[in-house]
Amino acid sequence: MGDKDKSGFQSSAGLIRYFDSEDEKSIKLSPYLVMGVAIGTIIVVTIAGYIWPV
Protein backbone atom coordinates (compact mmCIF):
# COMPACT_ATOMS: atom_id res chain seq x y z
CA MET A 1 0.00 0.00 0.00
CA GLY A 2 2.98 2.33 0.47
CA ASP A 3 3.91 2.06 -3.23
CA LYS A 4 0.65 3.64 -4.38
CA ASP A 5 1.29 6.76 -2.30
CA LYS A 6 4.69 7.34 -3.93
CA SER A 7 3.62 6.76 -7.56
CA GLY A 8 1.16 9.70 -7.63
CA PHE A 9 3.80 12.31 -6.89
CA GLN A 10 6.26 10.92 -9.45
CA SER A 11 3.72 10.97 -12.26
CA SER A 12 2.62 14.49 -11.31
CA ALA A 13 6.20 15.72 -11.29
CA GLY A 14 6.62 14.67 -14.92
CA LEU A 15 3.54 16.63 -15.97
CA ILE A 16 4.66 19.72 -14.09
CA ARG A 17 8.07 19.57 -15.75
CA TYR A 18 6.42 19.12 -19.18
CA PHE A 19 4.14 22.13 -18.80
CA ASP A 20 6.93 24.32 -17.42
CA SER A 21 9.11 23.64 -20.47
CA GLU A 22 6.24 24.28 -22.90
CA ASP A 23 5.45 27.63 -21.26
CA GLU A 24 8.83 29.07 -22.21
CA LYS A 25 8.48 28.16 -25.91
CA SER A 26 4.83 29.06 -26.42
CA ILE A 27 3.45 32.16 -28.11
CA LYS A 28 2.35 34.80 -25.62
CA LEU A 29 -1.03 36.39 -26.34
CA SER A 30 -2.61 39.14 -24.33
CA PRO A 31 -5.94 38.22 -22.74
CA TYR A 32 -7.34 41.46 -24.14
CA LEU A 33 -6.38 40.37 -27.66
CA VAL A 34 -8.14 37.02 -27.24
CA MET A 35 -11.30 38.68 -25.89
CA GLY A 36 -11.21 41.29 -28.66
CA VAL A 37 -10.98 38.64 -31.37
CA ALA A 38 -13.83 36.67 -29.78
CA ILE A 39 -16.09 39.73 -29.49
CA GLY A 40 -15.17 40.84 -33.03
CA THR A 41 -16.08 37.41 -34.40
CA ILE A 42 -19.44 37.50 -32.61
CA ILE A 43 -20.19 40.94 -34.05
CA VAL A 44 -19.24 39.90 -37.60
CA VAL A 45 -21.37 36.74 -37.43
CA THR A 46 -24.35 38.65 -36.01
CA ILE A 47 -24.16 41.36 -38.70
CA ALA A 48 -23.78 38.71 -41.43
CA GLY A 49 -26.93 37.03 -40.10
CA TYR A 50 -28.90 40.26 -40.57
CA ILE A 51 -27.46 40.96 -44.03
CA TRP A 52 -27.90 37.41 -45.41
CA PRO A 53 -30.82 35.80 -43.55
CA VAL A 54 -31.35 32.11 -44.20
mmCIF file as gemmi writes it, N, C-alpha and C atoms, coordinates in Angstrom:
data_model
loop_
_atom_site.group_PDB
_atom_site.id
_atom_site.type_symbol
_atom_site.label_atom_id
_atom_site.label_alt_id
_atom_site.label_comp_id
_atom_site.label_asym_id
_atom_site.label_entity_id
_atom_site.label_seq_id
_atom_site.pdbx_PDB_ins_code
_atom_site.Cartn_x
_atom_site.Cartn_y
_atom_site.Cartn_z
_atom_site.occupancy
_atom_site.B_iso_or_equiv
_atom_site.pdbx_formal_charge
_atom_site.auth_seq_id
_atom_site.auth_asym_id
_atom_site.pdbx_PDB_model_num
ATOM 1 N N . MET Axp A 1 ? 0.813 -1.18 0 1 0 ? 1 A 1
ATOM 2 C CA . MET Axp A 1 ? 0 0 0 1 0 ? 1 A 1
ATOM 3 C C . MET Axp A 1 ? 0.871 1.264 0 1 0 ? 1 A 1
ATOM 4 N N . GLY Axp A 2 ? 2.096 1.178 0.46 1 0 ? 2 A 1
ATOM 5 C CA . GLY Axp A 2 ? 2.984 2.328 0.471 1 0 ? 2 A 1
ATOM 6 C C . GLY Axp A 2 ? 3.436 2.715 -0.925 1 0 ? 2 A 1
ATOM 7 N N . ASP Axp A 3 ? 3.486 1.752 -1.869 1 0 ? 3 A 1
ATOM 8 C CA . ASP Axp A 3 ? 3.914 2.057 -3.234 1 0 ? 3 A 1
ATOM 9 C C . ASP Axp A 3 ? 2.921 2.953 -3.962 1 0 ? 3 A 1
ATOM 10 N N . LYS Axp A 4 ? 1.653 2.816 -3.696 1 0 ? 4 A 1
ATOM 11 C CA . LYS Axp A 4 ? 0.646 3.635 -4.377 1 0 ? 4 A 1
ATOM 12 C C . LYS Axp A 4 ? 0.772 5.102 -3.988 1 0 ? 4 A 1
ATOM 13 N N . ASP Axp A 5 ? 1.152 5.371 -2.747 1 0 ? 5 A 1
ATOM 14 C CA . ASP Axp A 5 ? 1.293 6.76 -2.304 1 0 ? 5 A 1
ATOM 15 C C . ASP Axp A 5 ? 2.446 7.453 -3.023 1 0 ? 5 A 1
ATOM 16 N N . LYS Axp A 6 ? 3.517 6.732 -3.301 1 0 ? 6 A 1
ATOM 17 C CA . LYS Axp A 6 ? 4.694 7.336 -3.927 1 0 ? 6 A 1
ATOM 18 C C . LYS Axp A 6 ? 4.514 7.528 -5.43 1 0 ? 6 A 1
ATOM 19 N N . SER Axp A 7 ? 3.731 6.687 -6.096 1 0 ? 7 A 1
ATOM 20 C CA . SER Axp A 7 ? 3.621 6.764 -7.556 1 0 ? 7 A 1
ATOM 21 C C . SER Axp A 7 ? 2.866 8.013 -8.011 1 0 ? 7 A 1
ATOM 22 N N . GLY Axp A 8 ? 1.925 8.518 -7.24 1 0 ? 8 A 1
ATOM 23 C CA . GLY Axp A 8 ? 1.158 9.697 -7.63 1 0 ? 8 A 1
ATOM 24 C C . GLY Axp A 8 ? 2.022 10.931 -7.766 1 0 ? 8 A 1
ATOM 25 N N . PHE Axp A 9 ? 2.94 11.13 -6.846 1 0 ? 9 A 1
ATOM 26 C CA . PHE Axp A 9 ? 3.803 12.308 -6.895 1 0 ? 9 A 1
ATOM 27 C C . PHE Axp A 9 ? 4.766 12.233 -8.072 1 0 ? 9 A 1
ATOM 28 N N . GLN Axp A 10 ? 5.301 11.049 -8.353 1 0 ? 10 A 1
ATOM 29 C CA . GLN Axp A 10 ? 6.255 10.924 -9.449 1 0 ? 10 A 1
ATOM 30 C C . GLN Axp A 10 ? 5.596 11.199 -10.792 1 0 ? 10 A 1
ATOM 31 N N . SER Axp A 11 ? 4.386 10.717 -10.982 1 0 ? 11 A 1
ATOM 32 C CA . SER Axp A 11 ? 3.721 10.968 -12.256 1 0 ? 11 A 1
ATOM 33 C C . SER Axp A 11 ? 3.326 12.44 -12.376 1 0 ? 11 A 1
ATOM 34 N N . SER Axp A 12 ? 2.96 13.064 -11.283 1 0 ? 12 A 1
ATOM 35 C CA . SER Axp A 12 ? 2.617 14.489 -11.313 1 0 ? 12 A 1
ATOM 36 C C . SER Axp A 12 ? 3.85 15.34 -11.587 1 0 ? 12 A 1
ATOM 37 N N . ALA Axp A 13 ? 4.978 14.941 -11.084 1 0 ? 13 A 1
ATOM 38 C CA . ALA Axp A 13 ? 6.201 15.716 -11.287 1 0 ? 13 A 1
ATOM 39 C C . ALA Axp A 13 ? 6.574 15.765 -12.763 1 0 ? 13 A 1
ATOM 40 N N . GLY Axp A 14 ? 6.335 14.681 -13.491 1 0 ? 14 A 1
ATOM 41 C CA . GLY Axp A 14 ? 6.618 14.669 -14.925 1 0 ? 14 A 1
ATOM 42 C C . GLY Axp A 14 ? 5.727 15.636 -15.672 1 0 ? 14 A 1
ATOM 43 N N . LEU Axp A 15 ? 4.462 15.71 -15.303 1 0 ? 15 A 1
ATOM 44 C CA . LEU Axp A 15 ? 3.537 16.632 -15.966 1 0 ? 15 A 1
ATOM 45 C C . LEU Axp A 15 ? 3.901 18.075 -15.671 1 0 ? 15 A 1
ATOM 46 N N . ILE Axp A 16 ? 4.279 18.353 -14.453 1 0 ? 16 A 1
ATOM 47 C CA . ILE Axp A 16 ? 4.657 19.718 -14.089 1 0 ? 16 A 1
ATOM 48 C C . ILE Axp A 16 ? 5.898 20.137 -14.878 1 0 ? 16 A 1
ATOM 49 N N . ARG Axp A 17 ? 6.86 19.255 -15.001 1 0 ? 17 A 1
ATOM 50 C CA . ARG Axp A 17 ? 8.074 19.568 -15.748 1 0 ? 17 A 1
ATOM 51 C C . ARG Axp A 17 ? 7.746 19.777 -17.23 1 0 ? 17 A 1
ATOM 52 N N . TYR Axp A 18 ? 6.814 18.978 -17.779 1 0 ? 18 A 1
ATOM 53 C CA . TYR Axp A 18 ? 6.419 19.123 -19.183 1 0 ? 18 A 1
ATOM 54 C C . TYR Axp A 18 ? 5.769 20.478 -19.421 1 0 ? 18 A 1
ATOM 55 N N . PHE Axp A 19 ? 4.831 20.873 -18.592 1 0 ? 19 A 1
ATOM 56 C CA . PHE Axp A 19 ? 4.135 22.131 -18.805 1 0 ? 19 A 1
ATOM 57 C C . PHE Axp A 19 ? 5.041 23.331 -18.539 1 0 ? 19 A 1
ATOM 58 N N . ASP Axp A 20 ? 5.993 23.219 -17.65 1 0 ? 20 A 1
ATOM 59 C CA . ASP Axp A 20 ? 6.931 24.315 -17.423 1 0 ? 20 A 1
ATOM 60 C C . ASP Axp A 20 ? 7.803 24.543 -18.646 1 0 ? 20 A 1
ATOM 61 N N . SER Axp A 21 ? 8.254 23.48 -19.304 1 0 ? 21 A 1
ATOM 62 C CA . SER Axp A 21 ? 9.109 23.643 -20.47 1 0 ? 21 A 1
ATOM 63 C C . SER Axp A 21 ? 8.318 24.168 -21.661 1 0 ? 21 A 1
ATOM 64 N N . GLU Axp A 22 ? 7.067 23.794 -21.808 1 0 ? 22 A 1
ATOM 65 C CA . GLU Axp A 22 ? 6.24 24.283 -22.904 1 0 ? 22 A 1
ATOM 66 C C . GLU Axp A 22 ? 5.923 25.765 -22.736 1 0 ? 22 A 1
ATOM 67 N N . ASP Axp A 23 ? 5.812 26.234 -21.508 1 0 ? 23 A 1
ATOM 68 C CA . ASP Axp A 23 ? 5.45 27.628 -21.264 1 0 ? 23 A 1
ATOM 69 C C . ASP Axp A 23 ? 6.504 28.583 -21.799 1 0 ? 23 A 1
ATOM 70 N N . GLU Axp A 24 ? 7.76 28.202 -21.752 1 0 ? 24 A 1
ATOM 71 C CA . GLU Axp A 24 ? 8.829 29.075 -22.21 1 0 ? 24 A 1
ATOM 72 C C . GLU Axp A 24 ? 8.847 29.202 -23.727 1 0 ? 24 A 1
ATOM 73 N N . LYS Axp A 25 ? 8.402 28.176 -24.45 1 0 ? 25 A 1
ATOM 74 C CA . LYS Axp A 25 ? 8.477 28.165 -25.908 1 0 ? 25 A 1
ATOM 75 C C . LYS Axp A 25 ? 7.185 28.615 -26.572 1 0 ? 25 A 1
ATOM 76 N N . SER Axp A 26 ? 6.128 28.782 -25.826 1 0 ? 26 A 1
ATOM 77 C CA . SER Axp A 26 ? 4.83 29.064 -26.42 1 0 ? 26 A 1
ATOM 78 C C . SER Axp A 26 ? 4.7 30.539 -26.812 1 0 ? 26 A 1
ATOM 79 N N . ILE Axp A 27 ? 3.732 30.787 -27.679 1 0 ? 27 A 1
ATOM 80 C CA . ILE Axp A 27 ? 3.446 32.161 -28.11 1 0 ? 27 A 1
ATOM 81 C C . ILE Axp A 27 ? 2.654 32.85 -27.01 1 0 ? 27 A 1
ATOM 82 N N . LYS Axp A 28 ? 3.045 34.039 -26.671 1 0 ? 28 A 1
ATOM 83 C CA . LYS Axp A 28 ? 2.355 34.795 -25.623 1 0 ? 28 A 1
ATOM 84 C C . LYS Axp A 28 ? 1.315 35.707 -26.263 1 0 ? 28 A 1
ATOM 85 N N . LEU Axp A 29 ? 0.051 35.534 -25.867 1 0 ? 29 A 1
ATOM 86 C CA . LEU Axp A 29 ? -1.033 36.386 -26.34 1 0 ? 29 A 1
ATOM 87 C C . LEU Axp A 29 ? -1.649 37.103 -25.159 1 0 ? 29 A 1
ATOM 88 N N . SER Axp A 30 ? -1.959 38.352 -25.367 1 0 ? 30 A 1
ATOM 89 C CA . SER Axp A 30 ? -2.605 39.137 -24.332 1 0 ? 30 A 1
ATOM 90 C C . SER Axp A 30 ? -4.052 38.668 -24.162 1 0 ? 30 A 1
ATOM 91 N N . PRO Axp A 31 ? -4.542 38.597 -22.934 1 0 ? 31 A 1
ATOM 92 C CA . PRO Axp A 31 ? -5.945 38.222 -22.736 1 0 ? 31 A 1
ATOM 93 C C . PRO Axp A 31 ? -6.899 39.208 -23.405 1 0 ? 31 A 1
ATOM 94 N N . TYR Axp A 32 ? -6.507 40.463 -23.481 1 0 ? 32 A 1
ATOM 95 C CA . TYR Axp A 32 ? -7.336 41.458 -24.142 1 0 ? 32 A 1
ATOM 96 C C . TYR Axp A 32 ? -7.44 41.184 -25.646 1 0 ? 32 A 1
ATOM 97 N N . LEU Axp A 33 ? -6.365 40.706 -26.241 1 0 ? 33 A 1
ATOM 98 C CA . LEU Axp A 33 ? -6.382 40.368 -27.659 1 0 ? 33 A 1
ATOM 99 C C . LEU Axp A 33 ? -7.324 39.195 -27.914 1 0 ? 33 A 1
ATOM 100 N N . VAL Axp A 34 ? -7.271 38.19 -27.084 1 0 ? 34 A 1
ATOM 101 C CA . VAL Axp A 34 ? -8.141 37.021 -27.239 1 0 ? 34 A 1
ATOM 102 C C . VAL Axp A 34 ? -9.604 37.418 -27.089 1 0 ? 34 A 1
ATOM 103 N N . MET Axp A 35 ? -9.907 38.229 -26.089 1 0 ? 35 A 1
ATOM 104 C CA . MET Axp A 35 ? -11.295 38.677 -25.888 1 0 ? 35 A 1
ATOM 105 C C . MET Axp A 35 ? -11.744 39.576 -27.039 1 0 ? 35 A 1
ATOM 106 N N . GLY Axp A 36 ? -10.87 40.417 -27.537 1 0 ? 36 A 1
ATOM 107 C CA . GLY Axp A 36 ? -11.211 41.286 -28.656 1 0 ? 36 A 1
ATOM 108 C C . GLY Axp A 36 ? -11.526 40.495 -29.921 1 0 ? 36 A 1
ATOM 109 N N . VAL Axp A 37 ? -10.728 39.475 -30.191 1 0 ? 37 A 1
ATOM 110 C CA . VAL Axp A 37 ? -10.979 38.642 -31.365 1 0 ? 37 A 1
ATOM 111 C C . VAL Axp A 37 ? -12.298 37.891 -31.213 1 0 ? 37 A 1
ATOM 112 N N . ALA Axp A 38 ? -12.581 37.392 -30.02 1 0 ? 38 A 1
ATOM 113 C CA . ALA Axp A 38 ? -13.833 36.671 -29.785 1 0 ? 38 A 1
ATOM 114 C C . ALA Axp A 38 ? -15.04 37.597 -29.955 1 0 ? 38 A 1
ATOM 115 N N . ILE Axp A 39 ? -14.986 38.776 -29.382 1 0 ? 39 A 1
ATOM 116 C CA . ILE Axp A 39 ? -16.085 39.726 -29.494 1 0 ? 39 A 1
ATOM 117 C C . ILE Axp A 39 ? -16.232 40.202 -30.941 1 0 ? 39 A 1
ATOM 118 N N . GLY Axp A 40 ? -15.12 40.443 -31.615 1 0 ? 40 A 1
ATOM 119 C CA . GLY Axp A 40 ? -15.171 40.837 -33.026 1 0 ? 40 A 1
ATOM 120 C C . GLY Axp A 40 ? -15.806 39.765 -33.896 1 0 ? 40 A 1
ATOM 121 N N . THR Axp A 41 ? -15.487 38.519 -33.642 1 0 ? 41 A 1
ATOM 122 C CA . THR Axp A 41 ? -16.083 37.411 -34.397 1 0 ? 41 A 1
ATOM 123 C C . THR Axp A 41 ? -17.585 37.337 -34.167 1 0 ? 41 A 1
ATOM 124 N N . ILE Axp A 42 ? -18.006 37.519 -32.928 1 0 ? 42 A 1
ATOM 125 C CA . ILE Axp A 42 ? -19.437 37.501 -32.611 1 0 ? 42 A 1
ATOM 126 C C . ILE Axp A 42 ? -20.156 38.628 -33.345 1 0 ? 42 A 1
ATOM 127 N N . ILE Axp A 43 ? -19.571 39.803 -33.373 1 0 ? 43 A 1
ATOM 128 C CA . ILE Axp A 43 ? -20.19 40.943 -34.05 1 0 ? 43 A 1
ATOM 129 C C . ILE Axp A 43 ? -20.294 40.688 -35.55 1 0 ? 43 A 1
ATOM 130 N N . VAL Axp A 44 ? -19.231 40.169 -36.158 1 0 ? 44 A 1
ATOM 131 C CA . VAL Axp A 44 ? -19.244 39.902 -37.6 1 0 ? 44 A 1
ATOM 132 C C . VAL Axp A 44 ? -20.299 38.856 -37.941 1 0 ? 44 A 1
ATOM 133 N N . VAL Axp A 45 ? -20.391 37.789 -37.153 1 0 ? 45 A 1
ATOM 134 C CA . VAL Axp A 45 ? -21.371 36.735 -37.427 1 0 ? 45 A 1
ATOM 135 C C . VAL Axp A 45 ? -22.796 37.262 -37.246 1 0 ? 45 A 1
ATOM 136 N N . THR Axp A 46 ? -23.018 38.091 -36.24 1 0 ? 46 A 1
ATOM 137 C CA . THR Axp A 46 ? -24.354 38.654 -36.011 1 0 ? 46 A 1
ATOM 138 C C . THR Axp A 46 ? -24.762 39.587 -37.15 1 0 ? 46 A 1
ATOM 139 N N . ILE Axp A 47 ? -23.867 40.451 -37.591 1 0 ? 47 A 1
ATOM 140 C CA . ILE Axp A 47 ? -24.161 41.355 -38.699 1 0 ? 47 A 1
ATOM 141 C C . ILE Axp A 47 ? -24.398 40.558 -39.987 1 0 ? 47 A 1
ATOM 142 N N . ALA Axp A 48 ? -23.599 39.537 -40.224 1 0 ? 48 A 1
ATOM 143 C CA . ALA Axp A 48 ? -23.779 38.705 -41.429 1 0 ? 48 A 1
ATOM 144 C C . ALA Axp A 48 ? -25.133 38.01 -41.395 1 0 ? 48 A 1
ATOM 145 N N . GLY Axp A 49 ? -25.619 37.644 -40.215 1 0 ? 49 A 1
ATOM 146 C CA . GLY Axp A 49 ? -26.934 37.03 -40.104 1 0 ? 49 A 1
ATOM 147 C C . GLY Axp A 49 ? -28.056 37.983 -40.471 1 0 ? 49 A 1
ATOM 148 N N . TYR Axp A 50 ? -27.894 39.258 -40.19 1 0 ? 50 A 1
ATOM 149 C CA . TYR Axp A 50 ? -28.9 40.255 -40.573 1 0 ? 50 A 1
ATOM 150 C C . TYR Axp A 50 ? -28.836 40.585 -42.059 1 0 ? 50 A 1
ATOM 151 N N . ILE Axp A 51 ? -27.633 40.604 -42.623 1 0 ? 51 A 1
ATOM 152 C CA . ILE Axp A 51 ? -27.464 40.957 -44.031 1 0 ? 51 A 1
ATOM 153 C C . ILE Axp A 51 ? -27.941 39.816 -44.935 1 0 ? 51 A 1
ATOM 154 N N . TRP Axp A 52 ? -27.534 38.573 -44.599 1 0 ? 52 A 1
ATOM 155 C CA . TRP Axp A 52 ? -27.898 37.409 -45.408 1 0 ? 52 A 1
ATOM 156 C C . TRP Axp A 52 ? -28.721 36.43 -44.581 1 0 ? 52 A 1
ATOM 157 N N . PRO Axp A 53 ? -29.991 36.729 -44.354 1 0 ? 53 A 1
ATOM 158 C CA . PRO Axp A 53 ? -30.817 35.798 -43.549 1 0 ? 53 A 1
ATOM 159 C C . PRO Axp A 53 ? -31.053 34.488 -44.306 1 0 ? 53 A 1
ATOM 160 N N . VAL Axp A 54 ? -31.165 33.434 -43.588 1 0 ? 54 A 1
ATOM 161 C CA . VAL Axp A 54 ? -31.345 32.107 -44.195 1 0 ? 54 A 1
ATOM 162 C C . VAL Axp A 54 ? -32.812 31.767 -44.26 1 0 ? 54 A 1
